[in-house]
Amino acid sequence: MPDQQDRPSAETRLFRHVLVGWDGSPDSVAAFRAAVRLVAGGSVTALAVLPHNHQPEAYLDHPVREEDHLREAFESARAATAGSASASVSFRTAISAHVAEAICEYARDHACDLVVIGRHGQGSVLHGKLGHVPGSAAKISKLPVLLISAAA
């Protein structure tokens, strides 16, 4: 049985800066929680990638933007982990038509050690159960990618 000396301390953890793909879904919340547990003393950034046209004409009738909903969901997840988190956490947005590429580019440009993405794919014979964005990110990322599912 290993003793406590064999366990990695917060200072020796491999992941100091983790990027979480954020869309406010239960799987992205599970990914965020996993990232917070993995990083002790480092940072976790939740990145929401918005399409180029993220303010459609309907915005004029109902001025609640998608970004606001995503930020509110993030703040709720952040509050739920506040007591157990030793990592600093932040929320960022990017605008791109290519979500997986934007996530991987952000991770590279900001010296992240790990990308964590909620799996939330429905699954099929051709596409498996990863979902389009997580599957694409796992294929193109130069960093390790951890896929998380909220389903037990």
TORVODO-501274 format. One line per field, with one value per atom (N, C-alpha, C, CB): x, y, z; atom name. Coordinates in nm, 4 decimals. Glycine has a CB too. Example, Ala and Ser with C-alpha at 12.3 -4.5 7.8 and 13.67 -1.06 7.14 Angstrom:
xx = (1.3190 / 1.2300 / 1.3200 / 1.1308 / 1.2850 / 1.3670 / 1.2900 / 1.4084)
yy = (-0.5690 / -0.4500 / -0.3300 / -0.4473 / -0.2250 / -0.1060 / 0.0030 / -0.0598)
zz = (0.7800 / 0.7800 / 0.7800 / 0.9046 / 0.7080 / 0.7140 / 0.7870 / 0.5725)
site = (N / CA / C / CB / N / CA / C / CB)
//
This chain:
xx = (0.0847 / 0.0000 / 0.0889 / -0.0961 / 0.0676 / 0.1516 / 0.1240 / 0.1311 / 0.2282 / 0.2064 / 0.1856 / 0.3240 / 0.1631 / 0.1304 / 0.2454 / 0.0906 / 0.3682 / 0.4810 / 0.4723 / 0.6123 / 0.4018 / 0.3885 / 0.2836 / 0.3546 / 0.1996 / 0.0932 / 0.1482 / -0.0243 / 0.1049 / 0.1539 / 0.0968 / 0.1191 / 0.1784 / 0.1315 / 0.0781 / 0.2447 / 0.0187 / -0.0334 / 0.0779 / -0.1021 / 0.1990 / 0.3102 / 0.3594 / 0.4239 / 0.3335 / 0.3838 / 0.2758 / 0.4461 / 0.1588 / 0.0530 / 0.0933 / -0.0795 / 0.0509 / 0.0860 / 0.0097 / 0.0613 / -0.1093 / -0.1959 / -0.2076 / -0.3352 / -0.1509 / -0.1547 / -0.2563 / -0.0157 / -0.2808 / -0.3775 / -0.4631 / -0.3058 / -0.5897 / -0.6817 / -0.7894 / -0.7456 / -0.8159 / -0.9217 / -1.0421 / -0.8724 / -1.1587 / -1.2835 / -1.3684 / -1.3604 / -1.4115 / -1.5072 / -1.6412 / -1.5176 / -1.6980 / -1.8183 / -1.9357 / -1.7907 / -2.0463 / -2.1703 / -2.2892 / -2.1965 / -2.2613 / -2.3661 / -2.4434 / -2.4598 / -2.4104 / -2.4800 / -2.4381 / -2.4503 / -2.5166 / -2.4750 / -2.3368 / -2.5777 / -2.3032 / -2.1711 / -2.0602 / -2.1659 / -2.0850 / -1.9807 / -1.9666 / -2.0126 / -2.0754 / -2.0666 / -1.9841 / -2.2094 / -2.0084 / -1.9293 / -1.7827 / -1.9844 / -1.7555 / -1.6175 / -1.5520 / -1.6142 / -1.6245 / -1.5724 / -1.5386 / -1.6743 / -1.6299 / -1.6054 / -1.4831 / -1.7284 / -1.4684 / -1.3520 / -1.2239 / -1.3657 / -1.2269 / -1.1079 / -1.0678 / -1.1332 / -1.1654 / -1.1362 / -1.0722 / -1.2651 / -1.1173 / -1.0579 / -0.9163 / -1.1449 / -0.8880 / -0.7560 / -0.6493 / -0.7643 / -0.6901 / -0.5949 / -0.5947 / -0.6294 / -0.4831 / -0.4681 / -0.3658 / -0.4244 / -0.4084 / -0.3186 / -0.2966 / -0.1890 / -0.3586 / -0.3447 / -0.4700 / -0.3164 / -0.5017 / -0.6177 / -0.7009 / -0.5735 / -0.8295 / -0.9250 / -0.9967 / -1.0267 / -0.9951 / -1.0658 / -1.1777 / -0.9690 / -1.2994 / -1.4133 / -1.4275 / -1.5465 / -1.4206 / -1.4277 / -1.5564 / -1.3063 / -1.6366 / -1.7583 / -1.7286 / -1.8804 / -1.7501 / -1.7264 / -1.8612 / -1.6521 / -1.8751 / -1.9998 / -1.9855 / -2.0375 / -2.0938 / -2.0881 / -2.0753 / -2.2134 / -2.0341 / -2.0189 / -2.1475 / -1.9740 / -2.2603 / -2.3894 / -2.4604 / -2.4784 / -2.3916 / -2.4505 / -2.5519 / -2.3429 / -2.5830 / -2.6891 / -2.7857 / -2.6308 / -2.8753 / -2.9699 / -3.0711 / -3.0430 / -3.1538 / -3.2546 / -3.3471 / -3.3368 / -3.3698 / -3.4561 / -3.4009 / -3.4712 / -3.2723 / -3.2098 / -3.2795 / -3.0610 / -3.3294 / -3.3952 / -3.5249 / -3.4226 / -3.5953 / -3.7201 / -3.6970 / -3.8064 / -3.5913 / -3.5625 / -3.4120 / -3.6108 / -3.3687 / -3.2259 / -3.1468 / -3.2094 / -3.1702 / -3.0878 / -2.9998 / -3.1750 / -2.8719 / -2.7795 / -2.7410 / -2.6554 / -2.7025 / -2.6549 / -2.5367 / -2.6154 / -2.4500 / -2.3338 / -2.3761 / -2.2474 / -2.4833 / -2.5325 / -2.5788 / -2.6471 / -2.6493 / -2.6943 / -2.5743 / -2.7855 / -2.4747 / -2.3559 / -2.2801 / -2.2638 / -2.2685 / -2.1993 / -2.2753 / -2.1836 / -2.4085 / -2.4890 / -2.4724 / -2.6373 / -2.4737 / -2.4538 / -2.3154 / -2.4724 / -2.2149 / -2.0795 / -2.0739 / -1.9807 / -2.1339 / -2.1314 / -2.1999 / -2.1991 / -2.3041 / -2.3713 / -2.2791 / -2.5014 / -2.2113 / -2.1173 / -1.9998 / -2.0664 / -1.9539 / -1.8430 / -1.8827 / -1.8015 / -2.0019 / -2.0490 / -2.0599 / -2.1841 / -2.0995 / -2.1145 / -1.9806 / -2.1864 / -1.8723 / -1.7402 / -1.6563 / -1.6661 / -1.7106 / -1.6324 / -1.5685 / -1.7204 / -1.6369 / -1.5821 / -1.4716 / -1.6900 / -1.4719 / -1.3755 / -1.2663 / -1.4466 / -1.2716 / -1.1777 / -1.0563 / -1.2467 / -0.9375 / -0.8157 / -0.7571 / -0.7121 / -0.8261 / -0.7821 / -0.8514 / -0.8123 / -0.7857 / -0.8545 / -0.9335 / -0.7530 / -1.0532 / -1.1387 / -1.1818 / -1.2623 / -1.1979 / -1.2406 / -1.3265 / -1.1189 / -1.4011 / -1.4889 / -1.4439 / -1.6391 / -1.4294 / -1.3901 / -1.4802 / -1.2405 / -1.4880 / -1.5614 / -1.4699 / -1.6897 / -1.5007 / -1.4349 / -1.5445 / -1.3247 / -1.5193 / -1.6160 / -1.5530 / -1.6582 / -1.6219 / -1.5709 / -1.6822 / -1.4504 / -1.6743 / -1.7679 / -1.7208 / -1.7844 / -1.5979 / -1.5380 / -1.5013 / -1.4127 / -1.5917 / -1.5782 / -1.4559 / -1.7032 / -1.4396 / -1.3267 / -1.1935 / -1.3327 / -1.1817 / -1.0575 / -1.0322 / -1.0621 / -1.1381 / -1.1229 / -1.0780 / -1.2548 / -1.1330 / -1.0921 / -0.9447 / -1.1792 / -0.9033 / -0.7643 / -0.6685 / -0.7477 / -0.7077 / -0.6240 / -0.6085 / -0.6833 / -0.7179 / -0.7122 / -0.6205 / -0.8541 / -0.6358 / -0.5528 / -0.4051 / -0.5935 / -0.3741 / -0.2340 / -0.1826 / -0.2199 / -0.2597 / -0.2165 / -0.2034 / -0.3120 / -0.2737 / -0.2716 / -0.1975 / -0.4134 / -0.1140 / -0.0265 / -0.1014 / 0.0791 / -0.2149 / -0.2892 / -0.2181 / -0.4360 / -0.2385 / -0.1788 / -0.2765 / -0.1290 / -0.4053 / -0.5097 / -0.6356 / -0.5375 / -0.7093 / -0.8408 / -0.9425 / -0.8484 / -1.0474 / -1.1545 / -1.2839 / -1.1665 / -1.3520 / -1.4743 / -1.5825 / -1.4480 / -1.7039 / -1.8185 / -1.8483 / -1.9416 / -1.8789 / -1.8948 / -2.0241 / -1.8896 / -2.1310 / -2.2695 / -2.3023 / -2.3102 / -2.2543 / -2.2963 / -2.4073 / -2.1776 / -2.4922 / -2.6010 / -2.5560 / -2.7175 / -2.4556 / -2.4009 / -2.4709 / -2.4091 / -2.3918 / -2.4413 / -2.3325 / -2.4788 / -2.3616 / -2.2614 / -2.1381 / -2.3204 / -2.1589 / -2.0468 / -1.9746 / -2.0945 / -2.0472 / -1.9870 / -1.9651 / -2.0711 / -1.9972 / -1.9762 / -2.0577 / -1.8300 / -2.0105 / -2.0846 / -2.0073 / -2.1211 / -1.9191 / -1.8408 / -1.9110 / -1.7084 / -1.9812 / -2.0323 / -1.9330 / -2.0571 / -1.9788 / -1.8941 / -1.7777 / -1.9785 / -1.8070 / -1.7021 / -1.5993 / -1.7639 / -1.6405 / -1.5390 / -1.4561 / -1.6056 / -1.5205 / -1.4475 / -1.3459 / -1.5443 / -1.3865 / -1.2949 / -1.1800 / -1.3700 / -1.2095 / -1.1040 / -1.0046 / -1.1653 / -1.0547 / -0.9657 / -0.8742 / -1.0471 / -0.9235 / -0.8432 / -0.7371 / -0.9332 / -0.7711 / -0.6792 / -0.5911 / -0.7576 / -0.6248 / -0.5489 / -0.4088 / -0.6236 / -0.3130 / -0.1761 / -0.1608 / -0.0737 / -0.2617 / -0.2626 / -0.3496 / -0.3143 / -0.3323 / -0.4240 / -0.5658 / -0.3790 / -0.6638 / -0.8039 / -0.8758 / -0.8672 / -0.9436 / -1.0213 / -1.1681 / -0.9901 / -1.2390 / -1.3815 / -1.4604 / -1.4176 / -1.5577 / -1.6360 / -1.7831 / -1.6119 / -1.8538 / -1.9976 / -2.0654 / -2.0362 / -2.1751 / -2.2508 / -2.3313 / -2.3431 / -2.3584 / -2.4350 / -2.3535 / -2.4767 / -2.4193 / -2.3490 / -2.3208 / -2.4298)
yy = (-0.1186 / 0.0000 / 0.1245 / 0.0001 / 0.2153 / 0.3336 / 0.4272 / 0.4062 / 0.4898 / 0.5866 / 0.7248 / 0.5873 / 0.8224 / 0.9559 / 1.0202 / 1.0441 / 0.9740 / 1.0302 / 0.9980 / 0.9778 / 0.8907 / 0.8521 / 0.9330 / 0.7064 / 1.0044 / 1.0828 / 1.2164 / 1.1056 / 1.2601 / 1.3898 / 1.5033 / 1.4098 / 1.5993 / 1.7173 / 1.8172 / 1.7802 / 1.9229 / 2.0271 / 2.0866 / 2.1378 / 2.0940 / 2.1536 / 2.0643 / 2.1829 / 1.9334 / 1.8429 / 1.7982 / 1.7227 / 1.8553 / 1.8179 / 1.8545 / 1.8861 / 1.7741 / 1.7970 / 1.9130 / 1.6728 / 1.9383 / 2.0364 / 2.1616 / 1.9768 / 2.2699 / 2.3972 / 2.4940 / 2.4612 / 2.4795 / 2.5666 / 2.4797 / 2.6817 / 2.4674 / 2.3803 / 2.4644 / 2.2756 / 2.4317 / 2.4983 / 2.4059 / 2.5386 / 2.4598 / 2.3846 / 2.4427 / 2.3875 / 2.3576 / 2.4001 / 2.4201 / 2.2969 / 2.5403 / 2.5741 / 2.6065 / 2.6920 / 2.5340 / 2.5691 / 2.5703 / 2.4714 / 2.5570 / 2.5613 / 2.4318 / 2.6692 / 2.3303 / 2.2016 / 2.1266 / 2.1157 / 2.0266 / 1.9452 / 1.8822 / 1.8360 / 1.8445 / 1.7870 / 1.8909 / 1.7261 / 2.0152 / 2.1166 / 2.1515 / 2.2436 / 2.1443 / 2.1641 / 2.0505 / 2.1701 / 1.9276 / 1.8141 / 1.8293 / 1.6816 / 1.8798 / 1.9031 / 2.0099 / 1.9456 / 2.1155 / 2.2225 / 2.1691 / 2.3378 / 2.0929 / 2.0361 / 1.9450 / 1.9578 / 1.8638 / 1.7754 / 1.8575 / 1.6807 / 1.9626 / 2.0469 / 2.1121 / 2.1548 / 2.1603 / 2.2237 / 2.1232 / 2.2821 / 1.9987 / 1.8958 / 1.8598 / 1.7701 / 1.8687 / 1.8333 / 1.9379 / 1.8107 / 2.0633 / 2.1732 / 2.2234 / 2.2882 / 2.2111 / 2.2655 / 2.3781 / 2.1547 / 2.4976 / 2.6109 / 2.6699 / 2.5712 / 2.6143 / 2.6652 / 2.7403 / 2.5507 / 2.7315 / 2.8048 / 2.7199 / 2.9328 / 2.7496 / 2.6867 / 2.7984 / 2.5938 / 2.7896 / 2.8867 / 2.8148 / 2.9575 / 2.8648 / 2.8135 / 2.9019 / 2.8121 / 2.8403 / 2.9148 / 2.8821 / 2.8838 / 2.9846 / 2.9711 / 3.0268 / 3.0458 / 2.9456 / 2.9891 / 3.0236 / 2.8787 / 3.1499 / 3.2002 / 3.2107 / 3.3374 / 3.1858 / 3.2010 / 3.3479 / 3.1399 / 3.3737 / 3.5114 / 3.5908 / 3.5122 / 3.5263 / 3.5957 / 3.5677 / 3.5526 / 3.5855 / 3.5503 / 3.6515 / 3.5335 / 3.7574 / 3.8503 / 3.8627 / 3.9887 / 3.7649 / 3.7705 / 3.8834 / 3.6363 / 3.9031 / 4.0100 / 3.9953 / 4.0116 / 3.8745 / 3.8525 / 3.9233 / 3.7024 / 3.9540 / 4.0246 / 4.1578 / 4.0472 / 4.2234 / 4.3524 / 4.3394 / 4.4149 / 4.2271 / 4.2049 / 4.1543 / 4.1067 / 4.0779 / 4.0187 / 4.0294 / 3.8683 / 4.1391 / 4.1690 / 4.0870 / 4.3111 / 3.9589 / 3.8718 / 3.7922 / 3.7776 / 3.8159 / 3.7529 / 3.6134 / 3.8384 / 3.5323 / 3.3983 / 3.4044 / 3.3246 / 3.5007 / 3.5150 / 3.5342 / 3.6328 / 3.6101 / 3.6322 / 3.5017 / 3.7338 / 3.4187 / 3.2893 / 3.2007 / 3.2185 / 3.2003 / 3.1179 / 3.1659 / 3.1197 / 3.2956 / 3.3518 / 3.3185 / 3.5053 / 3.3290 / 3.2957 / 3.1489 / 3.3273 / 3.0602 / 2.9177 / 2.8938 / 2.8343 / 2.9639 / 2.9519 / 2.9993 / 3.0327 / 3.1132 / 3.1661 / 3.0704 / 3.3039 / 3.0041 / 2.9048 / 2.7857 / 2.8569 / 2.7369 / 2.6255 / 2.6685 / 2.5746 / 2.7890 / 2.8419 / 2.8474 / 2.9833 / 2.8972 / 2.9064 / 2.7686 / 2.9773 / 2.6689 / 2.5326 / 2.4698 / 2.4447 / 2.5158 / 2.4595 / 2.5507 / 2.4327 / 2.6642 / 2.7649 / 2.7104 / 2.8825 / 2.6302 / 2.5799 / 2.4778 / 2.5205 / 2.4085 / 2.3006 / 2.3355 / 2.1768 / 2.4527 / 2.4877 / 2.5607 / 2.5740 / 2.5125 / 2.5863 / 2.6481 / 2.4938 / 2.6323 / 2.6891 / 2.8234 / 2.5917 / 2.9118 / 3.0335 / 2.9979 / 3.1529 / 3.0500 / 3.0173 / 3.1450 / 2.9359 / 3.1353 / 3.2508 / 3.2056 / 3.3310 / 3.3004 / 3.2767 / 3.3676 / 3.3024 / 3.3110 / 3.3868 / 3.3475 / 3.3621 / 3.4339 / 3.4023 / 3.4234 / 3.4895 / 3.3524 / 3.3693 / 3.3651 / 3.2586 / 3.4246 / 3.4225 / 3.3471 / 3.5677 / 3.2414 / 3.1598 / 3.0710 / 3.0747 / 3.0379 / 2.9428 / 2.7994 / 2.9703 / 2.7832 / 2.6508 / 2.6325 / 2.6327 / 2.5736 / 2.5669 / 2.4861 / 2.5070 / 2.3665 / 2.2814 / 2.3496 / 2.1449 / 2.4094 / 2.4780 / 2.5963 / 2.5250 / 2.6710 / 2.7865 / 2.7427 / 2.8648 / 2.6329 / 2.5819 / 2.5424 / 2.4612 / 2.4680 / 2.4227 / 2.5398 / 2.3239 / 2.6386 / 2.7564 / 2.8365 / 2.8450 / 2.8546 / 2.9276 / 2.8545 / 2.9444 / 2.7227 / 2.6433 / 2.6580 / 2.4953 / 2.6538 / 2.6685 / 2.8088 / 2.6379 / 2.9101 / 3.0484 / 3.0917 / 3.1389 / 3.0230 / 3.0606 / 2.9588 / 3.0771 / 2.8785 / 2.7835 / 2.6916 / 2.8588 / 2.6396 / 2.5437 / 2.4084 / 2.5301 / 2.3297 / 2.1973 / 2.0867 / 2.1743 / 2.1168 / 2.0173 / 2.0868 / 1.9372 / 2.0191 / 2.0653 / 1.9645 / 2.0799 / 2.0148 / 1.9283 / 1.9718 / 1.9367 / 1.8752 / 1.9059 / 1.8052 / 1.9034 / 1.8544 / 1.7669 / 1.6902 / 1.8473 / 1.5638 / 1.4735 / 1.4970 / 1.3311 / 1.5114 / 1.5260 / 1.4966 / 1.6596 / 1.3873 / 1.3417 / 1.2393 / 1.2822 / 1.2309 / 1.1342 / 0.9966 / 1.1827 / 0.9946 / 0.8676 / 0.8138 / 0.7666 / 0.7553 / 0.6863 / 0.5898 / 0.7866 / 0.5108 / 0.4155 / 0.4884 / 0.3250 / 0.5982 / 0.6689 / 0.7624 / 0.7468 / 0.8290 / 0.9318 / 0.8902 / 1.0526 / 0.7679 / 0.7242 / 0.8061 / 0.7322 / 0.8148 / 0.8898 / 1.0097 / 0.7999 / 1.0626 / 1.1772 / 1.3098 / 1.1785 / 1.3231 / 1.4528 / 1.5159 / 1.5438 / 1.6076 / 1.6660 / 1.7482 / 1.7539 / 1.8424 / 1.9307 / 1.8539 / 2.0419 / 1.7730 / 1.6997 / 1.6051 / 1.6207 / 1.5377 / 1.4463 / 1.5191 / 1.3703 / 1.6328 / 1.7121 / 1.7676 / 1.8266 / 1.8175 / 1.8724 / 1.7633 / 1.9365 / 1.6448 / 1.5346 / 1.4962 / 1.4131 / 1.5091 / 1.4741 / 1.5785 / 1.4560 / 1.7066 / 1.8113 / 1.8712 / 1.9211 / 1.8506 / 1.9141 / 1.8546 / 1.9007 / 1.9410 / 1.8979 / 1.8711 / 2.0048 / 1.9099 / 1.8903 / 1.7698 / 2.0179 / 1.7155 / 1.6106 / 1.6661 / 1.5514 / 1.5858 / 1.6232 / 1.5204 / 1.6330 / 1.5675 / 1.4810 / 1.5040 / 1.5088 / 1.3979 / 1.4080 / 1.3575 / 1.3279 / 1.4368 / 1.4095 / 1.4021 / 1.5185 / 1.3109 / 1.3002 / 1.3193 / 1.1648 / 1.3930 / 1.4118 / 1.2876 / 1.5319 / 1.2028 / 1.0805 / 0.9834 / 1.0153 / 0.9203 / 0.8248 / 0.6945 / 0.7979)
zz = (0.0000 / 0.0000 / 0.0000 / 0.1228 / -0.0955 / -0.1012 / 0.0149 / -0.2321 / 0.0643 / 0.1700 / 0.1102 / 0.2682 / 0.1967 / 0.1482 / 0.0721 / 0.2635 / 0.0924 / 0.0199 / -0.1292 / 0.0777 / -0.1658 / -0.3062 / -0.3817 / -0.3152 / -0.3096 / -0.3733 / -0.4216 / -0.2754 / -0.5400 / -0.5873 / -0.5048 / -0.7344 / -0.4716 / -0.4001 / -0.5011 / -0.3142 / -0.4505 / -0.5393 / -0.6248 / -0.4579 / -0.5690 / -0.6416 / -0.7551 / -0.5466 / -0.7479 / -0.8504 / -0.9477 / -0.7859 / -0.9409 / -1.0339 / -1.1756 / -0.9963 / -1.2694 / -1.4085 / -1.4706 / -1.4878 / -1.4238 / -1.4886 / -1.4027 / -1.5152 / -1.4519 / -1.3798 / -1.4412 / -1.3789 / -1.5726 / -1.6393 / -1.7312 / -1.7199 / -1.6955 / -1.7686 / -1.8360 / -1.6738 / -1.9606 / -2.0364 / -2.0454 / -2.1782 / -2.0167 / -2.0252 / -2.1371 / -1.8900 / -2.2300 / -2.3312 / -2.2639 / -2.4471 / -2.2742 / -2.1968 / -2.2870 / -2.1044 / -2.2676 / -2.3367 / -2.2410 / -2.4511 / -2.1118 / -2.0117 / -1.9958 / -2.0446 / -2.0731 / -2.0656 / -1.9385 / -2.1919 / -1.8973 / -1.7827 / -1.8024 / -1.7571 / -1.9264 / -1.9511 / -1.9355 / -2.0907 / -1.9745 / -1.9548 / -1.8069 / -2.0365 / -1.7314 / -1.5864 / -1.5242 / -1.5224 / -1.5671 / -1.5177 / -1.5557 / -1.5730 / -1.6761 / -1.7207 / -1.6338 / -1.8699 / -1.6033 / -1.5184 / -1.3792 / -1.5082 / -1.3211 / -1.1874 / -1.1868 / -1.1391 / -1.2916 / -1.3016 / -1.3127 / -1.4230 / -1.3914 / -1.4083 / -1.2767 / -1.5145 / -1.2019 / -1.0729 / -0.9774 / -1.0106 / -0.9812 / -0.8944 / -0.9378 / -0.8942 / -1.0676 / -1.1192 / -1.0907 / -1.2664 / -1.0784 / -1.0660 / -0.9222 / -1.1644 / -0.8572 / -0.7228 / -0.7303 / -0.6199 / -0.6985 / -0.7008 / -0.8388 / -0.6439 / -0.9405 / -1.0764 / -1.1174 / -1.1748 / -1.2463 / -1.2957 / -1.3910 / -1.3651 / -1.3917 / -1.4825 / -1.5564 / -1.4056 / -1.6881 / -1.7705 / -1.8447 / -1.8701 / -1.8289 / -1.9052 / -2.0286 / -1.8188 / -2.1463 / -2.2717 / -2.3453 / -2.3605 / -2.3679 / -2.4483 / -2.5873 / -2.3817 / -2.6893 / -2.8266 / -2.8881 / -2.9101 / -2.9238 / -2.9811 / -3.1318 / -2.9203 / -3.2054 / -3.3513 / -3.3887 / -3.4176 / -3.5115 / -3.5592 / -3.5453 / -3.7040 / -3.5649 / -3.5606 / -3.4287 / -3.6793 / -3.3163 / -3.1883 / -3.1365 / -3.0879 / -3.2130 / -3.1780 / -3.2957 / -3.1392 / -3.3122 / -3.4240 / -3.4049 / -3.4389 / -3.5070 / -3.5011 / -3.3816 / -3.6287 / -3.3365 / -3.2205 / -3.0970 / -3.1928 / -3.0986 / -2.9874 / -2.9614 / -3.0155 / -3.0668 / -3.0507 / -2.9723 / -3.1865 / -2.9884 / -2.9157 / -2.7740 / -2.9908 / -2.7548 / -2.6236 / -2.5990 / -2.6162 / -2.5370 / -2.5287 / -2.4269 / -2.4971 / -2.4205 / -2.3375 / -2.4319 / -2.2459 / -2.4254 / -2.5182 / -2.4716 / -2.5352 / -2.5670 / -2.5364 / -2.4400 / -2.6649 / -2.4601 / -2.3722 / -2.2270 / -2.4172 / -2.2049 / -2.0688 / -2.0057 / -2.0690 / -2.0820 / -2.0303 / -1.9959 / -2.1333 / -2.0829 / -2.0591 / -1.9363 / -2.1816 / -1.9195 / -1.8028 / -1.6741 / -1.8175 / -1.6776 / -1.5599 / -1.5225 / -1.5855 / -1.6212 / -1.5937 / -1.5351 / -1.7219 / -1.5873 / -1.5337 / -1.3882 / -1.6197 / -1.3602 / -1.2236 / -1.1264 / -1.2183 / -1.1719 / -1.0882 / -1.0606 / -1.1555 / -1.1634 / -1.1456 / -1.0585 / -1.2822 / -1.0776 / -0.9968 / -0.8489 / -1.0467 / -0.8210 / -0.6833 / -0.6191 / -0.6782 / -0.6973 / -0.6442 / -0.6084 / -0.7453 / -0.6683 / -0.6396 / -0.5505 / -0.7691 / -0.5104 / -0.4377 / -0.3104 / -0.4028 / -0.2347 / -0.1093 / -0.1257 / -0.0290 / -0.2389 / -0.2584 / -0.3584 / -0.3036 / -0.4164 / -0.5227 / -0.4667 / -0.6284 / -0.5040 / -0.4719 / -0.5988 / -0.4037 / -0.7089 / -0.8365 / -0.8583 / -0.9545 / -0.9285 / -0.9703 / -1.0961 / -0.9963 / -1.1073 / -1.2214 / -1.2915 / -1.1764 / -1.4239 / -1.5021 / -1.6194 / -1.5522 / -1.6725 / -1.7866 / -1.9005 / -1.7495 / -2.0179 / -2.1363 / -2.2528 / -2.1714 / -2.3507 / -2.4729 / -2.5933 / -2.4851 / -2.6977 / -2.8265 / -2.9320 / -2.8517 / -3.0447 / -3.1542 / -3.2700 / -3.1972 / -3.3123 / -3.4218 / -3.4747 / -3.3762 / -3.6002 / -3.6596 / -3.6369 / -3.8098 / -3.5909 / -3.5726 / -3.4261 / -3.6634 / -3.3501 / -3.2053 / -3.1627 / -3.1446 / -3.2148 / -3.1736 / -3.2029 / -3.2455 / -3.3199 / -3.3555 / -3.2634 / -3.5010 / -3.2299 / -3.1409 / -3.0019 / -3.1314 / -2.9534 / -2.8223 / -2.8238 / -2.7815 / -2.9241 / -2.9327 / -2.9506 / -3.0481 / -3.0296 / -3.0505 / -2.9211 / -3.1608 / -2.8487 / -2.7225 / -2.6244 / -2.6623 / -2.6159 / -2.5246 / -2.5587 / -2.5298 / -2.6858 / -2.7290 / -2.6997 / -2.8794 / -2.7355 / -2.7193 / -2.5739 / -2.7891 / -2.4842 / -2.3427 / -2.2562 / -2.2917 / -2.3179 / -2.2476 / -2.1518 / -2.1713 / -2.1977 / -2.1163 / -2.1198 / -2.1664 / -2.0155 / -2.0050 / -2.0440 / -1.8640 / -2.0374 / -2.0585 / -2.1070 / -1.9291 / -2.1943 / -2.2386 / -2.1866 / -2.3965 / -2.1218 / -2.0704 / -2.1382 / -1.9121 / -2.1985 / -2.2737 / -2.2359 / -2.4279 / -2.2200 / -2.1994 / -2.3267 / -2.1549 / -2.3105 / -2.4239 / -2.5002 / -2.3768 / -2.4397 / -2.4848 / -2.6311 / -2.4577 / -2.6827 / -2.8151 / -2.8017 / -2.8932 / -2.9007 / -2.8963 / -2.9440 / -2.9806 / -3.0265 / -3.0720 / -3.1953 / -2.9622 / -3.2806 / -3.3991 / -3.4419 / -3.5149 / -3.5403 / -3.5873 / -3.6401 / -3.6965 / -3.7114 / -3.7718 / -3.6759 / -3.8894 / -3.5889 / -3.5053 / -3.3613 / -3.5079 / -3.3258 / -3.1883 / -3.0915 / -3.1518 / -2.9692 / -2.8688 / -2.8169 / -2.7543 / -2.8966 / -2.8517 / -2.8745 / -2.9212 / -2.9815 / -3.0208 / -3.1166 / -2.8975 / -3.1976 / -3.3021 / -3.2447 / -3.3933 / -3.1556 / -3.1037 / -3.0207 / -3.0192 / -2.9237 / -2.8469 / -2.9337 / -2.7357 / -3.0265 / -3.1142 / -3.2005 / -3.2024 / -3.2562 / -3.3388 / -3.2561 / -3.4070 / -3.1379 / -3.0515 / -3.0125 / -2.9247 / -2.9815 / -2.9446 / -3.0604 / -2.8999 / -3.1819 / -3.3000 / -3.3316 / -3.4205 / -3.3177 / -3.3655 / -3.2569 / -3.4297 / -3.1308 / -3.0236 / -3.0104 / -2.8916 / -2.9859 / -2.9558 / -2.8058 / -3.0023 / -2.7282 / -2.5828 / -2.5484 / -2.5095 / -2.4292 / -2.3857 / -2.3753 / -2.2502 / -2.4127 / -2.4060 / -2.3206 / -2.5480 / -2.2177 / -2.1300 / -2.1615 / -1.9787 / -2.1989 / -2.2301 / -2.1111 / -2.3587 / -2.0687 / -1.9475 / -1.9839 / -1.8388 / -1.9192 / -1.9361 / -1.8021 / -1.9980 / -1.8012 / -1.6782 / -1.6435 / -1.6907 / -1.7425 / -1.7189 / -1.6359 / -1.8519 / -1.5446 / -1.4570 / -1.5270 / -1.3317)
site = (N / CA / C / CB / N / CA / C / CB / N / CA / C / CB / N / CA / C / CB / N / CA / C / CB / N / CA / C / CB / N / CA / C / CB / N / CA / C / CB / N / CA / C / CB / N / CA / C / CB / N / CA / C / CB / N / CA / C / CB / N / CA / C / CB / N / CA / C / CB / N / CA / C / CB / N / CA / C / CB / N / CA / C / CB / N / CA / C / CB / N / CA / C / CB / N / CA / C / CB / N / CA / C / CB / N / CA / C / CB / N / CA / C / CB / N / CA / C / CB / N / CA / C / CB / N / CA / C / CB / N / CA / C / CB / N / CA / C / CB / N / CA / C / CB / N / CA / C / CB / N / CA / C / CB / N / CA / C / CB / N / CA / C / CB / N / CA / C / CB / N / CA / C / CB / N / CA / C / CB / N / CA / C / CB / N / CA / C / CB / N / CA / C / CB / N / CA / C / CB / N / CA / C / CB / N / CA / C / CB / N / CA / C / CB / N / CA / C / CB / N / CA / C / CB / N / CA / C / CB / N / CA / C / CB / N / CA / C / CB / N / CA / C / CB / N / CA / C / CB / N / CA / C / CB / N / CA / C / CB / N / CA / C / CB / N / CA / C / CB / N / CA / C / CB / N / CA / C / CB / N / CA / C / CB / N / CA / C / CB / N / CA / C / CB / N / CA / C / CB / N / CA / C / CB / N / CA / C / CB / N / CA / C / CB / N / CA / C / CB / N / CA / C / CB / N / CA / C / CB / N / CA / C / CB / N / CA / C / CB / N / CA / C / CB / N / CA / C / CB / N / CA / C / CB / N / CA / C / CB / N / CA / C / CB / N / CA / C / CB / N / CA / C / CB / N / CA / C / CB / N / CA / C / CB / N / CA / C / CB / N / CA / C / CB / N / CA / C / CB / N / CA / C / CB / N / CA / C / CB / N / CA / C / CB / N / CA / C / CB / N / CA / C / CB / N / CA / C / CB / N / CA / C / CB / N / CA / C / CB / N / CA / C / CB / N / CA / C / CB / N / CA / C / CB / N / CA / C / CB / N / CA / C / CB / N / CA / C / CB / N / CA / C / CB / N / CA / C / CB / N / CA / C / CB / N / CA / C / CB / N / CA / C / CB / N / CA / C / CB / N / CA / C / CB / N / CA / C / CB / N / CA / C / CB / N / CA / C / CB / N / CA / C / CB / N / CA / C / CB / N / CA / C / CB / N / CA / C / CB / N / CA / C / CB / N / CA / C / CB / N / CA / C / CB / N / CA / C / CB / N / CA / C / CB / N / CA / C / CB / N / CA / C / CB / N / CA / C / CB / N / CA / C / CB / N / CA / C / CB / N / CA / C / CB / N / CA / C / CB / N / CA / C / CB / N / CA / C / CB / N / CA / C / CB / N / CA / C / CB / N / CA / C / CB / N / CA / C / CB / N / CA / C / CB / N / CA / C / CB / N / CA / C / CB / N / CA / C / CB / N / CA / C / CB / N / CA / C / CB / N / CA / C / CB / N / CA / C / CB / N / CA / C / CB / N / CA / C / CB / N / CA / C / CB / N / CA / C / CB / N / CA / C / CB / N / CA / C / CB / N / CA / C / CB / N / CA / C / CB / N / CA / C / CB / N / CA / C / CB / N / CA / C / CB / N / CA / C / CB / N / CA / C / CB / N / CA / C / CB / N / CA / C / CB / N / CA / C / CB / N / CA / C / CB / N / CA / C / CB)
//
